[in-house]
Amino acid sequence: MRKLLKSLVRFTAFVLVSPFIVLNMFFRSLTFFQGVGQLLAVIPGKVGWYLRMAFYRRTLTECSGRATMEFGSYFSHWDVVVKDDVYISAYCIVARCVLEEGVMLSAYTHVLDGGHQHGISDCTVSFQHQSGKRDSDRVIIGKGSWIGTKAVIMANVKPYTVVGAGAVVTRSLPGKSVVGGVPAKVIRSLPGESE
């Protein structure tokens, strides 16, 4: 009975967000996609969770039905892969990335699509108008990793890594470790063979 009820709720959520899904396919505009994500981000509770996931399951590159995204969080790009059992806490902003199985993002985490999106070589021109790396990177957060509150992720995170609260990951570090600081560095290794 519970499984049937869950399926009914998922279907209802899909019906409610289907106009946004169709318009997203029609416009294929990142601005429209982000606007819908921001709108759905502010719907509280389980209702919001079901609506967000119904929209993202049909608009992201890949999105598992077994993922959770809490209030205030949204994806800023559709080139995202979300695997099973991913948990995204409140107020996270996630750009181009792969979130592998069992990844947990704590509140206020920002996953950027790499670094160097804007040039800084000419101080006579505003930074937003300078040439930079236009093709952003797709950051990969490895299986079973836990990203602490207010962390900023700008590089790959290897599997089974704990990123401390407030850390800024600017380069890939060994897996099965605890990392922290600005820029993040290995604080200690976790039991098991390194990735």
N, C-alpha and C positions, 0 to 999 in steps of 0.2 A: 504493500500500500504506500509506504513511504517513498519507494522508488518511482512509483506512478505519479505521486504528487509532485516530486522533484522534476520529473519530465514535463509535467503540465506547467509548472512555474517557469521552467526554461523556455518552453514553447511560447508562453504568454510574453515573456521578456523579449524573445525574438520578434514576435508580432509587433510589439510596441516600438522597437528600434528599427524595424525594417524600412520605414521611410528614410531614415538617416543612412542606412546601408545602401539603398538604391541611389540616393542623391550623391553619396560618396563615390559610387561607381560611375555615375554620370559626370560629375564635376572633376573627379580625380585630382582634387586640389588639396595640398597639404594643409593649407589654411583652414579649409572646411573640415577636414579630418580632425585637426587640433581643436577647433571650436566645438565640435560634437563631443570630443573627449573631455574637454573642460566643462561642458554643460552636464554630461553624465557624471563627472567626478563629484559634483556637489549634491547628488541625491544620496541621502543617508541610508544606513542600515542594509539589510539583506536585499531590499528592493533595488538599491543602487548597485550593489554587488552583482546581482543577476543582470541588470540592464547593461552595465559596463562590459561584462564578459560576453553577453549576447552580441554586442556591437563589435568588440575586438576579435571574437572568434571568426567573424566573417570579413574583417578588414585588415588584420595584420597578416604578414607573410605566413605565419603559423601560430596558432594559439590553442592550447589544450583546454578542454572543458573542465579539467581538474586544477585550474589555477584560481587564485583569489586576488582581487584588487580592492583595497579599502578606500574609504571616503577621501576625496581631495587628490587622488592620484590619477595620472593619465599618461598616455604615450604621446610623445611629440613627433613621432615618425611611424609610418606603417611598416617599415622594413625591420620588423621585430619578430623573433621566434621565442615563444613562451612554451616550455615543456611542462610535463605533469608535475603537480604538487608545488608549483611556484607560488610563493606568498609575497604580495606587495602590500606593505603596510600603508598607513595614511600619509598623504602629502608628498608622495614621491613623483618625480618627473623622470621619465625613462625615454631616451632617444634610441637610435639604431643599435640593436644589440641582440645577443642570444642569451636567454636565461635558461640554463640547463636544468634538469630534473632536481627538484628539492631546494632550489635557491630561495633564500629569504632576504627580502629587502626591508630593513627597519624604517621607521618613520623619517620623513624629510630626506631620504636618500636621493641623490641625483646621479643618473647614469648618462654621461655625455657620450657622443659618438666620436671618441678620441679627443685629441687636442689640436691646436694649431688651425682652427677654422678661419681665423682672421690673420692677415699679415700685420706686422708691426715695424716694418722697415722704413716707413716714410712718415715722419711726424708733422708734415705739412698737410696731410690728408687724414680725415677722421678714420679711425680704425675700422669702422663698419664698411668703409668704401675701399679699403686696401685689398689687394689680391691676397688670397690665402689658399689653403687646401680646400677646394670646393667639394671634392668627393670625400665625405667624412668616412671614418672607419666604423666598422660594426664590432663593438666591444663584446667579448664573450665572457660571461660569468659562469664558471665551472660548476658542475654538479655538486650539490650539497653545501654550497658556500653560504655563509651568513654575513650580510653586510650591515654594519652597525648604524645607529641613528646619525643622521646628518653627514654621512660619508659622501664623498664625491669620487666617482669611478670614471677615469679617463683612459684606462688601459685594461687589458685582459686580466681576469682574476682566475687563477687555476683552481681545479676542483678541491673541495673540502678546505677552503680557506676562510678564516674568520677575519673580517676587516673591522678594526676597532671604530668606535663612535668618533665622528669628526675627522677621520682619516681621509687623505687625498691620494688616491692611487694613480700615479703618473706613468708607471712602467710595470710590466708583468713581473710578478714575484713568484717564488716557489710555492707549490701547492702544499696542502696539509700543514698549514702554518697559521700563526696569529700575526697579523700585520697591523701597524698603526702609525700615526704621526703624519706630519706634513713636510715633505712628501712621505708616503708610507714606506716603511721598511720592516723586515722580519723581526718580530719581538721574540718569538720562540716557535719551535717546530712542534707539530702534533704527532702523537703516536702513529706509526705506519710508515711505509715507504713513500718518499717524495714523488710528486708527479713531475 
